[in-house]
Amino acid sequence: MLDLKTILHPTDFSNTSECAFRLACSLARDHGARLVLLHVVELPAPAYGEGTAPVTVIQISLEAEREALDHIQAPQGVSMERMLLEGDAAYEILRIAKESEADLIVLGTHGRTGLGRFLLGSVAEQVLRRAPCPVLTVKSGVRPPIVETPVSETLAETKG
């Protein structure tokens, strides 16, 4: 059995991330682990006009991102820390996993394939390949219920 002291949950505020968050909370509660909630704002690529100075294509409101992050509440009994960073999502997730000495990363995956994955890349795949700890991915469309029974007992019941 894993000794979980710190669980990292990167979020993009999607339904899939919400599902992964619920699972991360259940695991944190069951193991008495600290939950680190991370959101990475990816900066847009600069566009160049006629002059030499870059023109920002999209104005990013970090305040709106901070509000969305602060809106996420952990259930009672779960110790949670929030982090908002700017940069490449996969790089920052891996960096924070190392810095926080995460024992587990729980993240949602959108399950893109083909051209969508080629064009957009897969943050989940990059994290899976290079993470310093186990990674639990939650597939899009799966919505675990909020349960009072510890997750480990629920998983044991489904195996038997």
Buried (B, 14 or more C-beta within 10 A) or exposed (E): EEEBBBBBBBBBBEEBBBBBBBBBBBBBBBBEBBBBBBBBBBEEEEEEEEEEEEEEEEEEEEEEBBEEBEEBEBEEEBEBEBBBBEEBBBBBBBBBBEEBEBBBBBBBBBBBEEEEEEEEBBBBBBBBEEBEBEBBBBEBEEEEEEEEEBBEEBEEEEEE
